Protein backbone atom coordinates (compact mmCIF):
# COMPACT_ATOMS: atom_id res chain seq x y z
CA UNK A 1 0.00 0.00 0.00
CA UNK A 2 1.20 3.51 -0.87
CA UNK A 3 2.30 5.31 2.30
CA UNK A 4 4.11 8.24 0.70
CA UNK A 5 1.71 10.12 -1.59
CA UNK A 6 0.25 13.25 0.09
CA UNK A 7 -3.52 13.22 -0.42
CA UNK A 8 -6.56 14.67 1.32
CA UNK A 9 -10.23 13.94 1.55
CA UNK A 10 -13.61 15.21 2.62
CA UNK A 11 -16.13 12.94 4.31
CA UNK A 12 -19.43 14.77 4.11
CA UNK A 13 -22.00 13.28 6.45
CA UNK A 14 -25.50 14.28 7.41
CA UNK A 15 -24.48 15.28 10.94
CA UNK A 16 -20.76 16.00 10.73
CA UNK A 17 -18.11 16.52 8.09
CA UNK A 18 -14.45 15.50 8.32
CA UNK A 19 -11.43 16.87 6.50
CA UNK A 20 -8.66 14.28 6.39
CA UNK A 21 -5.03 14.41 5.33
CA UNK A 22 -3.12 11.24 4.59
CA UNK A 23 -0.21 9.42 3.06
CA UNK A 24 -1.92 6.97 0.81
CA UNK A 25 -4.62 5.44 3.01
CA UNK A 26 -2.73 6.20 6.23
CA UNK A 27 -4.58 8.97 8.07
CA UNK A 28 -2.20 11.68 9.27
CA UNK A 29 -4.62 14.35 10.50
CA UNK A 30 -8.36 14.93 10.73
CA UNK A 31 -10.56 17.90 11.54
CA UNK A 32 -14.27 17.65 12.20
CA UNK A 33 -17.08 20.16 11.62
CA UNK A 34 -20.84 20.04 12.12
CA UNK A 35 -22.80 19.73 8.89
CA UNK A 36 -24.78 22.97 8.87
CA UNK A 37 -25.41 24.95 5.67
CA UNK A 38 -23.59 24.04 2.44
CA UNK A 39 -21.73 27.37 2.33
CA UNK A 40 -20.59 27.21 5.95
CA UNK A 41 -19.65 23.53 5.96
CA UNK A 42 -17.91 23.31 2.59
CA UNK A 43 -16.08 26.62 3.06
CA UNK A 44 -14.61 25.40 6.33
CA UNK A 45 -13.56 22.08 4.79
CA UNK A 46 -12.03 23.67 1.69
CA UNK A 47 -10.09 26.17 3.81
CA UNK A 48 -8.53 23.33 5.79
CA UNK A 49 -7.52 21.50 2.61
CA UNK A 50 -6.07 24.74 1.23
CA UNK A 51 -4.04 25.16 4.42
CA UNK A 52 -2.63 21.64 4.04
CA UNK A 53 -1.99 22.24 0.35
CA UNK A 54 0.14 25.29 1.20
CA UNK A 55 2.34 23.20 3.47
CA UNK A 56 2.66 20.32 1.00
CA UNK A 57 1.05 20.12 -2.43
CA UNK A 58 -1.74 17.55 -2.46
CA UNK A 59 -1.47 14.94 -5.21
CA UNK A 60 -5.23 14.31 -5.21
CA UNK A 61 -8.42 14.90 -3.23
CA UNK A 62 -11.28 12.48 -2.53
CA UNK A 63 -14.85 13.49 -1.70
CA UNK A 64 -17.04 10.93 0.08
CA UNK A 65 -20.50 12.46 0.36
CA UNK A 66 -23.91 11.56 1.67
CA UNK A 67 -26.39 11.08 -1.13
CA UNK A 68 -28.06 10.93 -3.39
CA UNK A 69 -25.27 12.55 -5.37
CA UNK A 70 -24.57 12.49 -9.09
CA UNK A 71 -21.61 10.16 -9.66
CA UNK A 72 -21.70 9.97 -13.46
CA UNK A 73 -18.82 12.10 -14.76
CA UNK A 74 -20.49 12.81 -18.09
CA UNK A 75 -23.55 14.35 -16.43
CA UNK A 76 -23.97 18.14 -16.44
CA UNK A 77 -24.60 18.09 -12.69
CA UNK A 78 -21.76 15.68 -11.82
CA UNK A 79 -20.85 15.94 -8.16
CA UNK A 80 -24.07 17.67 -7.12
CA UNK A 81 -26.31 16.46 -4.31
CA UNK A 82 -29.77 15.62 -5.60
CA UNK A 83 -33.10 15.34 -3.73
CA UNK A 84 -32.19 14.87 -0.08
CA UNK A 85 -34.04 15.15 3.24
CA UNK A 86 -31.08 17.27 4.49
CA UNK A 87 -32.52 20.82 4.51
CA UNK A 88 -30.77 23.24 2.17
CA UNK A 89 -28.45 20.70 0.54
CA UNK A 90 -30.40 19.71 -2.58
CA UNK A 91 -28.58 20.79 -5.78
CA UNK A 92 -25.37 21.69 -3.93
CA UNK A 93 -22.48 21.39 -6.48
CA UNK A 94 -20.01 19.78 -4.07
CA UNK A 95 -17.43 18.69 -6.66
CA UNK A 96 -17.50 22.01 -8.51
CA UNK A 97 -16.91 24.00 -5.32
CA UNK A 98 -13.88 21.92 -4.41
CA UNK A 99 -12.51 21.82 -7.96
CA UNK A 100 -12.65 25.61 -8.15
CA UNK A 101 -9.95 25.85 -5.47
CA UNK A 102 -7.57 22.99 -6.33
CA UNK A 103 -5.66 22.03 -9.45
CA UNK A 104 -5.30 18.29 -8.85
CA UNK A 105 -7.31 15.12 -9.57
CA UNK A 106 -10.50 14.93 -7.51
CA UNK A 107 -12.37 11.68 -6.90
CA UNK A 108 -15.99 11.60 -5.78
CA UNK A 109 -18.40 8.91 -4.67
CA UNK A 110 -20.95 8.20 -1.96
CA UNK A 111 -19.74 8.02 1.61
CA UNK A 112 -20.78 4.37 1.84
CA UNK A 113 -19.06 3.36 -1.40
CA UNK A 114 -15.92 5.06 -0.11
CA UNK A 115 -16.14 3.26 3.23
CA UNK A 116 -16.59 -0.03 1.39
CA UNK A 117 -13.42 0.70 -0.61
CA UNK A 118 -11.46 1.36 2.58
CA UNK A 119 -12.67 -1.85 4.24
CA UNK A 120 -11.87 -3.77 1.05
CA UNK A 121 -8.35 -2.33 0.94
CA UNK A 122 -7.31 -2.45 4.60
CA UNK A 123 -10.26 -3.60 6.70
CA UNK A 124 -12.74 -6.41 7.26
CA UNK A 125 -13.52 -6.96 3.57
CA UNK A 126 -9.99 -7.78 2.41
CA UNK A 127 -10.13 -10.62 -0.10
CA UNK A 128 -13.91 -10.17 -0.59
CA UNK A 129 -14.37 -8.67 -4.04
CA UNK A 130 -18.17 -8.57 -3.64
CA UNK A 131 -18.73 -6.43 -0.57
CA UNK A 132 -21.60 -4.40 0.85
CA UNK A 133 -21.07 -1.68 3.44
CA UNK A 134 -24.18 -0.42 5.26
CA UNK A 135 -24.24 2.56 7.54
CA UNK A 136 -27.23 3.26 9.79
CA UNK A 137 -27.29 6.62 11.48
CA UNK A 138 -29.09 9.84 10.59
CA UNK A 139 -29.97 8.02 7.37
CA UNK A 140 -29.32 4.57 5.93
CA UNK A 141 -27.04 3.97 2.97
CA UNK A 142 -25.36 0.99 1.33
CA UNK A 143 -22.15 0.97 -0.66
CA UNK A 144 -21.75 -2.01 -2.99
CA UNK A 145 -18.53 -3.24 -4.55
CA UNK A 146 -18.70 -5.84 -7.32
CA UNK A 147 -15.31 -7.25 -8.29
CA UNK A 148 -13.86 -4.57 -6.03
CA UNK A 149 -15.42 -1.68 -8.00
CA UNK A 150 -18.22 0.59 -6.67
CA UNK A 151 -21.56 0.01 -8.38
CA UNK A 152 -22.75 2.93 -10.49
CA UNK A 153 -25.37 3.08 -13.21
CA UNK A 154 -28.40 5.30 -13.51
CA UNK A 155 -27.21 6.73 -10.20
CA UNK A 156 -25.79 4.62 -7.39
CA UNK A 157 -27.46 2.00 -5.18
CA UNK A 158 -30.07 3.48 -2.85
CA UNK A 159 -30.74 0.44 -0.68
CA UNK A 160 -31.86 2.69 2.14
CA UNK A 161 -35.05 3.39 0.24
CA UNK A 162 -36.17 -0.13 -0.61
CA UNK A 163 -39.24 -1.51 1.14
CA UNK A 164 -39.33 -4.78 2.99
CA UNK A 165 -41.91 -7.25 4.19
CA UNK A 166 -42.99 -6.11 7.65
CA UNK A 167 -43.32 -8.19 10.80
CA UNK A 168 -46.85 -9.30 11.69
CA UNK A 169 -48.59 -6.65 13.75
CA UNK A 170 -45.97 -3.93 13.15
CA UNK A 171 -47.89 -0.76 12.32
CA UNK A 172 -45.10 1.85 12.59
CA UNK A 173 -45.62 4.23 9.66
CA UNK A 174 -41.96 5.15 9.13
CA UNK A 175 -40.32 8.57 8.99
CA UNK A 176 -38.86 8.87 5.48
CA UNK A 177 -40.33 12.02 3.85
CA UNK A 178 -40.26 10.25 0.48
CA UNK A 179 -41.33 6.66 1.19
CA UNK A 180 -42.40 6.53 4.86
CA UNK A 181 -41.64 2.87 5.71
CA UNK A 182 -38.58 2.20 3.53
CA UNK A 183 -35.44 0.84 5.23
CA UNK A 184 -34.26 4.32 6.19
CA UNK A 185 -37.71 5.27 7.42
CA UNK A 186 -37.77 2.22 9.70
CA UNK A 187 -34.17 1.77 10.87
CA UNK A 188 -32.40 5.14 10.95
CA UNK A 189 -31.69 6.98 14.18
CA UNK A 190 -34.66 9.35 13.74
CA UNK A 191 -36.89 6.32 13.02
CA UNK A 192 -35.86 4.57 16.24
CA UNK A 193 -36.56 7.72 18.25
CA UNK A 194 -40.12 7.65 16.88
CA UNK A 195 -40.89 3.92 16.98
CA UNK A 196 -39.35 2.80 20.29
CA UNK A 197 -41.10 3.47 23.62
CA UNK A 198 -38.03 5.23 25.07
CA UNK A 199 -34.72 6.55 23.76
CA UNK A 200 -32.78 3.67 22.10
CA UNK A 201 -29.92 4.12 24.55
CA UNK A 202 -32.30 3.56 27.47
CA UNK A 203 -34.06 0.49 26.08
CA UNK A 204 -32.79 -2.85 27.39
CA UNK A 205 -31.27 -5.17 24.80
CA UNK A 206 -33.81 -7.90 25.63
CA UNK A 207 -36.85 -5.60 25.38
CA UNK A 208 -39.45 -7.00 22.90
CA UNK A 209 -39.66 -3.58 21.25
CA UNK A 210 -36.41 -4.41 19.45
CA UNK A 211 -37.97 -7.45 17.70
CA UNK A 212 -39.71 -5.63 14.81
CA UNK A 213 -36.61 -3.46 14.33
CA UNK A 214 -34.41 -6.55 14.07
CA UNK A 215 -36.94 -8.12 11.69
CA UNK A 216 -36.76 -5.08 9.39
CA UNK A 217 -32.96 -5.12 9.39
CA UNK A 218 -32.96 -8.87 8.68
CA UNK A 219 -35.30 -8.36 5.72
CA UNK A 220 -32.94 -5.75 4.27
CA UNK A 221 -29.91 -7.99 4.74
CA UNK A 222 -31.71 -10.96 3.18
CA UNK A 223 -32.67 -8.87 0.13
CA UNK A 224 -29.07 -7.81 -0.35
CA UNK A 225 -27.82 -11.39 0.01
CA UNK A 226 -30.26 -12.58 -2.64
CA UNK A 227 -29.68 -9.73 -5.11
CA UNK A 228 -25.89 -9.21 -4.90
CA UNK A 229 -24.53 -12.49 -3.50
CA UNK A 230 -21.97 -10.70 -1.31
CA UNK A 231 -19.05 -12.41 0.38
CA UNK A 232 -19.11 -9.82 3.15
CA UNK A 233 -21.69 -7.39 4.53
CA UNK A 234 -20.39 -4.80 6.98
CA UNK A 235 -22.92 -2.91 9.09
CA UNK A 236 -21.71 0.29 10.72
CA UNK A 237 -23.01 3.68 11.77
CA UNK A 238 -24.21 5.09 15.06
CA UNK A 239 -27.30 2.90 15.41
CA UNK A 240 -25.56 -0.48 15.35
CA UNK A 241 -22.37 0.85 16.95
CA UNK A 242 -24.38 1.82 20.03
CA UNK A 243 -26.76 -1.15 19.82
CA UNK A 244 -24.58 -4.12 18.74
CA UNK A 245 -27.25 -6.57 19.91
CA UNK A 246 -29.44 -5.37 17.04
CA UNK A 247 -27.12 -6.88 14.44
CA UNK A 248 -27.03 -10.17 16.37
CA UNK A 249 -30.84 -10.27 16.49
CA UNK A 250 -31.15 -9.49 12.78
CA UNK A 251 -28.57 -12.10 11.82
CA UNK A 252 -30.53 -14.73 13.77
CA UNK A 253 -33.71 -13.94 11.79
CA UNK A 254 -32.18 -14.42 8.33
CA UNK A 255 -32.34 -18.24 8.07
CA UNK A 256 -36.11 -18.16 8.54
CA UNK A 257 -36.42 -15.46 5.85
CA UNK A 258 -34.31 -17.45 3.38
CA UNK A 259 -36.37 -20.55 4.25
CA UNK A 260 -33.66 -23.02 3.28
CA UNK A 261 -33.32 -21.67 -0.25
CA UNK A 262 -29.56 -20.97 -0.11
CA UNK A 263 -28.19 -24.18 1.36
CA UNK A 264 -24.66 -22.77 1.65
CA UNK A 265 -25.83 -20.12 4.10
CA UNK A 266 -26.14 -21.39 7.64
CA UNK A 267 -25.62 -19.70 11.00
CA UNK A 268 -21.84 -20.06 10.87
CA UNK A 269 -21.71 -18.59 7.35
CA UNK A 270 -23.91 -15.66 8.39
CA UNK A 271 -21.70 -14.96 11.40
CA UNK A 272 -18.70 -14.78 9.08
CA UNK A 273 -20.48 -12.86 6.32
CA UNK A 274 -22.24 -10.14 8.34
CA UNK A 275 -19.90 -8.21 10.60
CA UNK A 276 -19.12 -4.83 12.08
CA UNK A 277 -16.55 -2.82 10.10
CA UNK A 278 -12.95 -3.33 11.19
CA UNK A 279 -12.06 0.34 10.68
CA UNK A 280 -14.91 1.69 12.79
CA UNK A 281 -15.16 5.46 12.53
CA UNK A 282 -11.98 5.51 10.42
CA UNK A 283 -13.74 3.84 7.46
CA UNK A 284 -15.20 7.10 6.17
CA UNK A 285 -12.02 9.20 6.31
CA UNK A 286 -9.92 6.33 4.94
CA UNK A 287 -12.52 5.92 2.21
CA UNK A 288 -12.13 9.56 1.19
CA UNK A 289 -8.39 8.95 0.88
CA UNK A 290 -9.11 5.81 -1.17
CA UNK A 291 -11.13 7.96 -3.58
CA UNK A 292 -8.20 10.37 -3.84
CA UNK A 293 -5.81 7.53 -4.66
CA UNK A 294 -8.26 6.14 -7.23
CA UNK A 295 -8.51 9.58 -8.88
CA UNK A 296 -4.73 9.75 -9.01
CA UNK A 297 -4.56 6.33 -10.65
CA UNK A 298 -7.24 7.33 -13.13
C-alpha positions as CSV (number, residue, x, y, z in Angstrom):
1,X,0.0,0.0,0.0
2,X,1.2,3.5,-0.9
3,X,2.3,5.3,2.3
4,X,4.1,8.2,0.7
5,X,1.7,10.1,-1.6
6,X,0.2,13.2,0.1
7,X,-3.5,13.2,-0.4
8,X,-6.6,14.7,1.3
9,X,-10.2,13.9,1.5
10,X,-13.6,15.2,2.6
11,X,-16.1,12.9,4.3
12,X,-19.4,14.8,4.1
13,X,-22.0,13.3,6.5
14,X,-25.5,14.3,7.4
15,X,-24.5,15.3,10.9
16,X,-20.8,16.0,10.7
17,X,-18.1,16.5,8.1
18,X,-14.5,15.5,8.3
19,X,-11.4,16.9,6.5
20,X,-8.7,14.3,6.4
21,X,-5.0,14.4,5.3
22,X,-3.1,11.2,4.6
23,X,-0.2,9.4,3.1
24,X,-1.9,7.0,0.8
25,X,-4.6,5.4,3.0
26,X,-2.7,6.2,6.2
27,X,-4.6,9.0,8.1
28,X,-2.2,11.7,9.3
29,X,-4.6,14.3,10.5
30,X,-8.4,14.9,10.7
31,X,-10.6,17.9,11.5
32,X,-14.3,17.6,12.2
33,X,-17.1,20.2,11.6
34,X,-20.8,20.0,12.1
35,X,-22.8,19.7,8.9
36,X,-24.8,23.0,8.9
37,X,-25.4,25.0,5.7
38,X,-23.6,24.0,2.4
39,X,-21.7,27.4,2.3
40,X,-20.6,27.2,5.9
41,X,-19.6,23.5,6.0
42,X,-17.9,23.3,2.6
43,X,-16.1,26.6,3.1
44,X,-14.6,25.4,6.3
45,X,-13.6,22.1,4.8
46,X,-12.0,23.7,1.7
47,X,-10.1,26.2,3.8
48,X,-8.5,23.3,5.8
49,X,-7.5,21.5,2.6
50,X,-6.1,24.7,1.2
51,X,-4.0,25.2,4.4
52,X,-2.6,21.6,4.0
53,X,-2.0,22.2,0.3
54,X,0.1,25.3,1.2
55,X,2.3,23.2,3.5
56,X,2.7,20.3,1.0
57,X,1.0,20.1,-2.4
58,X,-1.7,17.6,-2.5
59,X,-1.5,14.9,-5.2
60,X,-5.2,14.3,-5.2
61,X,-8.4,14.9,-3.2
62,X,-11.3,12.5,-2.5
63,X,-14.9,13.5,-1.7
64,X,-17.0,10.9,0.1
65,X,-20.5,12.5,0.4
66,X,-23.9,11.6,1.7
67,X,-26.4,11.1,-1.1
68,X,-28.1,10.9,-3.4
69,X,-25.3,12.6,-5.4
70,X,-24.6,12.5,-9.1
71,X,-21.6,10.2,-9.7
72,X,-21.7,10.0,-13.5
73,X,-18.8,12.1,-14.8
74,X,-20.5,12.8,-18.1
75,X,-23.6,14.4,-16.4
76,X,-24.0,18.1,-16.4
77,X,-24.6,18.1,-12.7
78,X,-21.8,15.7,-11.8
79,X,-20.9,15.9,-8.2
80,X,-24.1,17.7,-7.1
81,X,-26.3,16.5,-4.3
82,X,-29.8,15.6,-5.6
83,X,-33.1,15.3,-3.7
84,X,-32.2,14.9,-0.1
85,X,-34.0,15.1,3.2
86,X,-31.1,17.3,4.5
87,X,-32.5,20.8,4.5
88,X,-30.8,23.2,2.2
89,X,-28.4,20.7,0.5
90,X,-30.4,19.7,-2.6
91,X,-28.6,20.8,-5.8
92,X,-25.4,21.7,-3.9
93,X,-22.5,21.4,-6.5
94,X,-20.0,19.8,-4.1
95,X,-17.4,18.7,-6.7
96,X,-17.5,22.0,-8.5
97,X,-16.9,24.0,-5.3
98,X,-13.9,21.9,-4.4
99,X,-12.5,21.8,-8.0
100,X,-12.6,25.6,-8.1
101,X,-10.0,25.9,-5.5
102,X,-7.6,23.0,-6.3
103,X,-5.7,22.0,-9.4
104,X,-5.3,18.3,-8.8
105,X,-7.3,15.1,-9.6
106,X,-10.5,14.9,-7.5
107,X,-12.4,11.7,-6.9
108,X,-16.0,11.6,-5.8
109,X,-18.4,8.9,-4.7
110,X,-20.9,8.2,-2.0
111,X,-19.7,8.0,1.6
112,X,-20.8,4.4,1.8
113,X,-19.1,3.4,-1.4
114,X,-15.9,5.1,-0.1
115,X,-16.1,3.3,3.2
116,X,-16.6,0.0,1.4
117,X,-13.4,0.7,-0.6
118,X,-11.5,1.4,2.6
119,X,-12.7,-1.8,4.2
120,X,-11.9,-3.8,1.0
121,X,-8.3,-2.3,0.9
122,X,-7.3,-2.4,4.6
123,X,-10.3,-3.6,6.7
124,X,-12.7,-6.4,7.3
125,X,-13.5,-7.0,3.6
126,X,-10.0,-7.8,2.4
127,X,-10.1,-10.6,-0.1
128,X,-13.9,-10.2,-0.6
129,X,-14.4,-8.7,-4.0
130,X,-18.2,-8.6,-3.6
131,X,-18.7,-6.4,-0.6
132,X,-21.6,-4.4,0.8
133,X,-21.1,-1.7,3.4
134,X,-24.2,-0.4,5.3
135,X,-24.2,2.6,7.5
136,X,-27.2,3.3,9.8
137,X,-27.3,6.6,11.5
138,X,-29.1,9.8,10.6
139,X,-30.0,8.0,7.4
140,X,-29.3,4.6,5.9
141,X,-27.0,4.0,3.0
142,X,-25.4,1.0,1.3
143,X,-22.2,1.0,-0.7
144,X,-21.8,-2.0,-3.0
145,X,-18.5,-3.2,-4.6
146,X,-18.7,-5.8,-7.3
147,X,-15.3,-7.3,-8.3
148,X,-13.9,-4.6,-6.0
149,X,-15.4,-1.7,-8.0
150,X,-18.2,0.6,-6.7
151,X,-21.6,0.0,-8.4
152,X,-22.8,2.9,-10.5
153,X,-25.4,3.1,-13.2
154,X,-28.4,5.3,-13.5
155,X,-27.2,6.7,-10.2
156,X,-25.8,4.6,-7.4
157,X,-27.5,2.0,-5.2
158,X,-30.1,3.5,-2.8
159,X,-30.7,0.4,-0.7
160,X,-31.9,2.7,2.1
161,X,-35.1,3.4,0.2
162,X,-36.2,-0.1,-0.6
163,X,-39.2,-1.5,1.1
164,X,-39.3,-4.8,3.0
165,X,-41.9,-7.3,4.2
166,X,-43.0,-6.1,7.6
167,X,-43.3,-8.2,10.8
168,X,-46.9,-9.3,11.7
169,X,-48.6,-6.6,13.8
170,X,-46.0,-3.9,13.2
171,X,-47.9,-0.8,12.3
172,X,-45.1,1.8,12.6
173,X,-45.6,4.2,9.7
174,X,-42.0,5.2,9.1
175,X,-40.3,8.6,9.0
176,X,-38.9,8.9,5.5
177,X,-40.3,12.0,3.8
178,X,-40.3,10.3,0.5
179,X,-41.3,6.7,1.2
180,X,-42.4,6.5,4.9
181,X,-41.6,2.9,5.7
182,X,-38.6,2.2,3.5
183,X,-35.4,0.8,5.2
184,X,-34.3,4.3,6.2
185,X,-37.7,5.3,7.4
186,X,-37.8,2.2,9.7
187,X,-34.2,1.8,10.9
188,X,-32.4,5.1,10.9
189,X,-31.7,7.0,14.2
190,X,-34.7,9.3,13.7
191,X,-36.9,6.3,13.0
192,X,-35.9,4.6,16.2
193,X,-36.6,7.7,18.2
194,X,-40.1,7.6,16.9
195,X,-40.9,3.9,17.0
196,X,-39.3,2.8,20.3
197,X,-41.1,3.5,23.6
198,X,-38.0,5.2,25.1
199,X,-34.7,6.5,23.8
200,X,-32.8,3.7,22.1
201,X,-29.9,4.1,24.6
202,X,-32.3,3.6,27.5
203,X,-34.1,0.5,26.1
204,X,-32.8,-2.9,27.4
205,X,-31.3,-5.2,24.8
206,X,-33.8,-7.9,25.6
207,X,-36.9,-5.6,25.4
208,X,-39.4,-7.0,22.9
209,X,-39.7,-3.6,21.2
210,X,-36.4,-4.4,19.4
211,X,-38.0,-7.4,17.7
212,X,-39.7,-5.6,14.8
213,X,-36.6,-3.5,14.3
214,X,-34.4,-6.6,14.1
215,X,-36.9,-8.1,11.7
216,X,-36.8,-5.1,9.4
217,X,-33.0,-5.1,9.4
218,X,-33.0,-8.9,8.7
219,X,-35.3,-8.4,5.7
220,X,-32.9,-5.8,4.3
221,X,-29.9,-8.0,4.7
222,X,-31.7,-11.0,3.2
223,X,-32.7,-8.9,0.1
224,X,-29.1,-7.8,-0.4
225,X,-27.8,-11.4,0.0
226,X,-30.3,-12.6,-2.6
227,X,-29.7,-9.7,-5.1
228,X,-25.9,-9.2,-4.9
229,X,-24.5,-12.5,-3.5
230,X,-22.0,-10.7,-1.3
231,X,-19.1,-12.4,0.4
232,X,-19.1,-9.8,3.2
233,X,-21.7,-7.4,4.5
234,X,-20.4,-4.8,7.0
235,X,-22.9,-2.9,9.1
236,X,-21.7,0.3,10.7
237,X,-23.0,3.7,11.8
238,X,-24.2,5.1,15.1
239,X,-27.3,2.9,15.4
240,X,-25.6,-0.5,15.4
241,X,-22.4,0.8,17.0
242,X,-24.4,1.8,20.0
243,X,-26.8,-1.2,19.8
244,X,-24.6,-4.1,18.7
245,X,-27.3,-6.6,19.9
246,X,-29.4,-5.4,17.0
247,X,-27.1,-6.9,14.4
248,X,-27.0,-10.2,16.4
249,X,-30.8,-10.3,16.5
250,X,-31.2,-9.5,12.8
251,X,-28.6,-12.1,11.8
252,X,-30.5,-14.7,13.8
253,X,-33.7,-13.9,11.8
254,X,-32.2,-14.4,8.3
255,X,-32.3,-18.2,8.1
256,X,-36.1,-18.2,8.5
257,X,-36.4,-15.5,5.9
258,X,-34.3,-17.5,3.4
259,X,-36.4,-20.6,4.2
260,X,-33.7,-23.0,3.3
261,X,-33.3,-21.7,-0.2
262,X,-29.6,-21.0,-0.1
263,X,-28.2,-24.2,1.4
264,X,-24.7,-22.8,1.6
265,X,-25.8,-20.1,4.1
266,X,-26.1,-21.4,7.6
267,X,-25.6,-19.7,11.0
268,X,-21.8,-20.1,10.9
269,X,-21.7,-18.6,7.4
270,X,-23.9,-15.7,8.4
271,X,-21.7,-15.0,11.4
272,X,-18.7,-14.8,9.1
273,X,-20.5,-12.9,6.3
274,X,-22.2,-10.1,8.3
275,X,-19.9,-8.2,10.6
276,X,-19.1,-4.8,12.1
277,X,-16.6,-2.8,10.1
278,X,-12.9,-3.3,11.2
279,X,-12.1,0.3,10.7
280,X,-14.9,1.7,12.8
281,X,-15.2,5.5,12.5
282,X,-12.0,5.5,10.4
283,X,-13.7,3.8,7.5
284,X,-15.2,7.1,6.2
285,X,-12.0,9.2,6.3
286,X,-9.9,6.3,4.9
287,X,-12.5,5.9,2.2
288,X,-12.1,9.6,1.2
289,X,-8.4,9.0,0.9
290,X,-9.1,5.8,-1.2
291,X,-11.1,8.0,-3.6
292,X,-8.2,10.4,-3.8
293,X,-5.8,7.5,-4.7
294,X,-8.3,6.1,-7.2
295,X,-8.5,9.6,-8.9
296,X,-4.7,9.7,-9.0
297,X,-4.6,6.3,-10.7
298,X,-7.2,7.3,-13.1
